[in-house]
Structure formats: structure tokens, C-alpha cells
Amino acid sequence: MPRASASAAKRGRSRVVPPRKGAVGKKSAAKPAAKPNGPVRAAAKPPARAVERVRSERVLQGGRSTTVEPASSTSRGKYVYCIIDSGDPLRFGPIGIGADPSDVYTVHYKNLAAVVSDAPLEVLDSTRENVLAHERVNETVMREHTVIPMSFGTIFKTREDIVELLRSAAEAFGDVLNKMQNKLEFGLKVLWDRDQAIREVEAEDEDISRLKKEISGQKGPTYFARMQYGRLIDSALQSRSERYVADILDQLRDVSVASRINKPIGDKMIMNAAFLISRDQESAFDAKVKQIASRFDKLTFKYTGPWPPYNFVNIRLKLERA
């Protein structure tokens, strides 16, 4: 049985912003890649953007049409990008997945609509072009609609299968759309220079400083001393990074609806968080992130968004496989 990812409470480009005192760097327009998660699942979370956020450009203006669905071959399925609240048929133009971008339109059940395009009935490769097309459609739709993002690679065999999805999960979709109304996701990754942090710890902690001197002065085996030194360094770095994260989260609490802390990636990253923001708080959130970045001159901030609420939507559906 295919599974789709719904519980409710998670977008942008990125460039590493080098830390410098009192300044916030700009980011470039490099796009993230979503992970293929199998049929009908909530979309995977996207990656990061630098401290000064650059809004992604609208690829095509969304519009209305009396035609709900273009003619398609029986050998083609329906690729689903997201779910929105709309009783009117919509068309978003040729911005979908494919070498020749496919037309994107809506399939409806009452006031629920799936944003779809025609696609071959086959496993879709997660190439850069395909992932960017998936994200481009979600970006376009979310400018005027609250969206429930679907996983990359979600394909149904027929229009009727999509209608059944909407019908069977109407209550769950409606609840999530209500909770996510006029909300956006932003990502914030914070990195530090680990070697510099170690030097600071060695200078500030008397026990670590003394132990380092003992190790450097010993001529015989130093295995146990080095083990103790390593444990003390790890503990000190953990405490320091936790203080940074707690301080940043505390300052962003008043301008966000919710936050989610994800596992940091690599030794340099100390914070990997997603924030759910009300549309009317977007400017306040921007300003606060820049203010925080200017305070922590030894840290590097990667700020991304806006995204659909990837980190704050988790819908699970049981569907009958054709």
C-alpha cells in the first residue's frame, strides 16, 4: 500500500555567509534537492539559504481556467506536487516536470484540489532538473495559496485515484490546511569554526589548559591523558554550542509560530532548525535573523526561505495500490 505523509503543527537558496563582525552576507540562488520518498508522502525538507534572503522569482503567474485538465495519453499518470484549498479549477501554465515542461493544473474533490501535471508512469529520477521543477511549482502555487507539499516523485495512475486520495483524507487535509493557513517555513543553519572554538576552550578552561600542557611535556605514553583531554574538549564544545542555540531560539521565539530542531550535519554545524512563520511576521523574522547574525560575529548563518511547511506537515495515508 502506498503511503502519504498528515499531522500538523516546512523553503530558498543558499550560500555560506562568512562570519564577520556587524555584517550580514547575501546568499546566492543555488537550489536544494528534495529526496524521493516514494508514493504519496509529505515532501522532504529542503536546504539552506544565506543570511540575507533573496526571494525566488515567480516563474509564471498562476491563473484560472474553465478547463480543469488537458487531454493526455492513457500511458501517462498524474504527478502530484501539493494539495491546496480551492473549489475553482486553476491552471499554472507549462512549469511542471519534464524535458518540455508539462502543464500544471488542479484536480478537485469539493473544496480540496491537488496540483498536478501529466507524467510517465515510471519511477522519476531525482535529477537536479526534476527536483527544481518540483520546487518551482510549489513556489508558484504557494504565493497565493496555503499548500500541503507532497514528496518528490509522487505519481498516481489516473485522475480518479487522485480524487479518491482527496476524498479519503479530506478531514486530515482540511485540518492541516486550516492550521497552516497563511504560514511559511524558513530554515536556519548556524556553523562555527570548530578549531577556533577549541582554542577558546583551551584558553578559558583551567583544567583543559593544564592537561594540554601536561600532555605536551610528557615524553612517555600519553594515551589516557589524551583520552581525558578529548572527553573534556567534547563536553566543553557541547555546552558552548548548546548555549548558542538556546540563545538564538529564545530570540526568535516571539517572531515565529513554531520551530523544529533537526540533527546538525558535520562537525561545523551547531544548529539546523526550521521555523514556521506567519506571513505578516515575515519582515520581523528577517530583521531578527539579521540582528542575531550581527551579534554573533564568530558564527556563520545560512538562512533559507520561504518554503512550504515541509517540517511541520506529516500526513500518513493508506491507499489501495492499483
Secondary structure as GFF3:
##gff-version 3
##sequence-region A 1 322
A	DSSP	beta_strand	3	4	.	.	.	ID=ss1
A	DSSP	beta_strand	63	64	.	.	.	ID=ss2
A	DSSP	beta_strand	76	85	.	.	.	ID=ss3
A	DSSP	beta_strand	90	94	.	.	.	ID=ss4
A	DSSP	beta_strand	103	109	.	.	.	ID=ss5
A	DSSP	beta_strand	112	120	.	.	.	ID=ss6
A	DSSP	alpha_helix	128	142	.	.	.	ID=ss7
A	DSSP	beta_strand	147	149	.	.	.	ID=ss8
A	DSSP	beta_strand	155	156	.	.	.	ID=ss9
A	DSSP	alpha_helix	159	168	.	.	.	ID=ss10
A	DSSP	alpha_helix	170	179	.	.	.	ID=ss11
A	DSSP	beta_strand	183	192	.	.	.	ID=ss12
A	DSSP	alpha_helix	194	204	.	.	.	ID=ss13
A	DSSP	alpha_helix	206	217	.	.	.	ID=ss14
A	DSSP	alpha_helix	223	252	.	.	.	ID=ss15
A	DSSP	three_ten_helix	253	255	.	.	.	ID=ss16
A	DSSP	beta_strand	258	262	.	.	.	ID=ss17
A	DSSP	beta_strand	269	278	.	.	.	ID=ss18
A	DSSP	three_ten_helix	279	281	.	.	.	ID=ss19
A	DSSP	alpha_helix	282	295	.	.	.	ID=ss20
A	DSSP	beta_strand	299	307	.	.	.	ID=ss21
A	DSSP	three_ten_helix	310	312	.	.	.	ID=ss22
A	DSSP	beta_strand	317	318	.	.	.	ID=ss23
###
